[in-house]
């Protein structure tokens, strides 16, 4: 329960700076830093444990996804529900803090499937490192795809969205299934933050989360020739940080070897964001973190297993909810992470 409470505290801070306007994103410049893919998924550290939200509890066996007959007709759905709906109902949905997923309904066989991509051990663990007793840091930030039988229409419709966006053939679905397996083996870690130089400005780092998966999955279906219903308009949540140009610090071993004081500063920064601590200490650390980010204008970002220094600047942090159009067919994009788009 501690992870859920801590995450709600984090979202509480975000809501101070939330922007609920709805508008269309537009393309930006050569940034962001490309998301690093891996040759294969590494073993998950046994120290990392889920709290109240186990990963994919009813999912199919890992690295399996159903195959359809080539001539099957398959409906594709976009799904949205408020984060922590199981605990708080529509509370976070009121602020557009949404979880995204997708579903497939095979009209020939009658079988339905839900496909999601999310954190293995909850959001807070993917956002901040664990600082261990010896002052070393451990990241529990893997994310992965989960596919399970059936679609809980009531769950998605009660406070969120369940809308058909396309109909594809079984052949297209099978191609997509192969892509999902590849994506799940090479895109292994979750990234909470999107980092910009200013609202509507240049993007430094793109997030990699549940919405990111749905967007790149839709793009891949578009590459396979899927005709999406362009009358459907879907919005996606971003958690944004704002800073001047980031400074690459390197991986932690390099930093420790060349600049022990900097390594200590990074460790101290993340020690303020520990979910497993008494509430009194948590509040003290929260105030210290507020001072560090909003008064001293500094944030240490972990991205591609390297640390970056962010010289923070107003508005510092903002949660946004913006429309991203469904793709046109046969786009043949090279990028498989979030579009290089502006966000306000």
N, C-alpha and C positions, 0 to 999 in steps of 0.2 A: 504494500500500500504506500510505502514511502516514495517510490518512484512516481506514482500517480500524483501524490500530494506535491512533490517537488515540481513536477511538470505543470501542474495547475498554477503554482507560484510563478513559474516562468511565463506562462501564458497570461497571467495577470499583469505582468510587466508589459508584455506586448500589447495588451489591450489599451494601455495608456496611449500608445502610439498607433493604434489601429487606423487604417484607412479603408473605409467600406465603399469607396467609389468603385464603379464598374466601368472599365473602358478597355479599349483594344491595345495590345502591345505592338510595338514596331521594332524593326530590326536595328541592331547596334553595330559596333565595330569589331576588330579582330579578337578582342577578349570575348569570353572568359578563358582562364587557364583550362586546358582540356582535362577532363576527368580521366584518370589512369585506370585502364583495364588490366587484369591479371591473366596469366596463362590458364590458371585453374583456381578454384576456391580452396583456400588453406583450411586446415583443421581449426575448429572453434575452441577457444580457450575455456577449459572447464570452470574457471573462476567466474566467468560471465554467466549470470543466472537471471532468468526472467522473474519479474515480481508477480503481479496479478494478471498479466496478459501473456500466456504462453504462446509461442510461435506456432502457427498452423496446426492447431490441435486435432483437426479432423481432416487434414490434408492427405492427398494421395502420396504414395511412396516417393521419396526424394528422386528428382530427375526423371519423373515420369509425367507424361501428359497424354491424354487420349488422342487416338488417331481416328479420323472419319473416312468414310468412302468419298472418293473424289467428287461424285455427283450429289452429295448431300447438300441441303440448303441450311445455312447456319446464320442465325441472327446474332449481331454483336451489340452489346449494351454497355453504356457508360454508367457507373455507379458512384454515388457519393453518400457519405453519412458523417455526422458530427464526430469528431475525435472524442473518445471516452464516452460514447453514447451509453454504454452499458452501465456507467456510473452516474452520469449527469444528464441523461436525456438530450434535449436540444440546447442545453446551456451554451456549449461552445459553438454550436451551429448558428446561434444568434449573431456571433461575431465572425462567421464564415471560416471557422477553423475546422476544415473538412478533411476526411480521409477519402482517397480515390481508389477505385478498382474497376474491373471490367468483367463482363459475363458473356457466355456463349450458350445459345439454345439451338440444339440440333433438331430441326423440324421433321427430319426423316425418322430418327430413332427415338425422339422424345427426351433424350438425356440433356441435362443442363449442367453447366460448370461455372464456378466463380474463380477468377484469377486476380490475385493481389500481390503486391510487392511492398514489404515493410520491414521494420527492424526485428532482428532476432530476439533482442532483450529490451525492447521498449525505447521510447524516444529519448529520454534523458541520458541513457547510457550511450546513445549514438552521438549526442551533442557535446558531452563533456567526458574527459578521461577519468578513470578511477585513480586516485592517488593512494598508493599502498603504504603500509607502515614504515617501510624503508625509504619512503619518499620517491620510489620509482612510480612510473605511470603506466597504466594498462588501458587500452581502448577496447571496448566491447561494442564496436560500431558496424558490425556486419548487417547487411540487409539482404533479403532473398525473396524469391517468388514463392507463392503458395497457391496451389490449385486444389479445389475440393469439389466434390459432387454436389450438385444442386445450387439453386439461387434462392436466398431468403428474401423474397419480394417484400414482405412486410418490414423487415429490418431496413432495407434501403429506401423504401417509400415513406416510412413513418415520418422521418425528419429530413430526408435527403432527396436523392435522385435515382431513378432507374429508368433510363430512356434508350430506346433502340436507335443506334446511329448508323447501322449498315446491315446488309445481308451479303454473305460471302459463300463461296463453294467450299465443300469439304477439302478440295485440293488446296485452296488458298489457306484454309485453316491448318492443314498439315505442314505447309511451308512455314507458317507463322509459329507452329509448335516447335519446329527445329530451331528457329531463331530464339524463342523463349529459353530453350535449354542452353544455347550458347550464351545468351545475355546473362542468364543466372549463374553461369560458371565463371564469367569474366568481369562482371560488374558487381563487386562483392561488398562494397561498403556504402553506408548511408551518410549523406551530408545534409544537415539541417538548414544551413544558412545559404542565402543568396547575398553576395556582397557587391555593392555599387559605389561609385564615387559620389553620387548624389541622386536624389529622386529624378527619374527620367534621364539619367546620365549613362555613363559607361559601366558595364558589368565587369567586375574583376573575377568573381567565382560564381559558378552556378550551383544550385542545390541539386541533390540527387536523392529523391524520396518517392513516396507512393505516386504523387502526381507526375513526377518525372518519368516513372515507368509507364504510366498510361499514355503519356504524350509520345514517348518514343515507340511504344507498341502501336499506337494509331498511325504514326509515321511509317512504320514498317509495313503495316497492312496497306497503306496508301501506295507504297513502293510495289506491292504485289498487285496493284490494280484495283483495290477496293474503292467503290464509289460511296462516299459518306453523304449523309443527309445534311447539306449545307445550311438548312434552316434551323438546325439544332445549335444552340449557343451554350457553351460550357465555360465555367470559370474555375480557376485553380488558386489555391492558397500558396503564398510565399511568405517566408520569414526573412526579412531583409536587414542587413547591416550596411552602414554607410561609412566609408573611410577615404582618406587620401590614398595615393598609390601604395599598395602593399609592398612589404619588404620581405624577401625570402630569407629565412633564417637557417633552413636545412633540417635534416633529420635529427632526432634528439641525441643520438650517440655523437654526431659531429658537434653539436652545440655543447654537450658536456665536456668534450675533449678540448675545445677551443675557447669556450667562454662559460666557465662554471657559474658565474653570477647570473648570466642570462638564463641558463638552465634552471637555476633556483627560482628566478622570477616566473618562468613559465609554470613550474610545478606549483608555486604559490598561487598563481592565477587559477589553475584548475582545482586546487584544494578548496577554493571557496564554493565550488559547485558540486558538492558531494551529497548524494541523495540519502546515504545511510549515516545520518548524524542527528543528535537531539535537536528538537525544534528551536531551542534557545540559541544554540551554536549556529544553526542554519540561518536564523534571522541576522545574527551578527555578521556572518560571512556574506549574506546577501547585501547588507549595507556596505561592506568593504568592496564587493564587486561593483556595486553601483558607483561608488566613488572612483574606482579604477577606470571604469568604462566611460562614465559621463563627466567626470571632473578631470581625470588625468588623460583621457582620450586614448586609451590603449586596450587592445584586444589581441589575444594570441589565437590564431585560427589554425586548425589542423586540417590539412587538405593534401591528398595524394601521399599520405604518410610523411609529410613534411610540415614544419611549422612556419607560419607567416606572421609578421607583425602588422597589425592594422592600426594606422593612426586615425582613430575614430573622429567623426565630426557630425554635427547636427544634420538630420534628425536622429542619428545614432542607430535607432532600431525602429522598424515599422512592419506591421503585418498587413499584407495587401491581398486582394482577391480580384483577379483580373481575367478577362476573357482571352482564351487562346482558341483560334478557329480550328475546326476539324480540317485535316489535310486534304488536298486534292489527290487524285490517283496518279500513280506512276511519277512520283516526285524525284525518286532516285537520289535521296540525300546521302551525303557522306557522314554527317554527324549523327550520333546516336544518343546524345545527351540533350538536355534542355536547349531549346532554340536560343540563339544569341539575341534576346529581346530586351528592350527597355522595360522598366517597371517603375511605377510611381510610388 
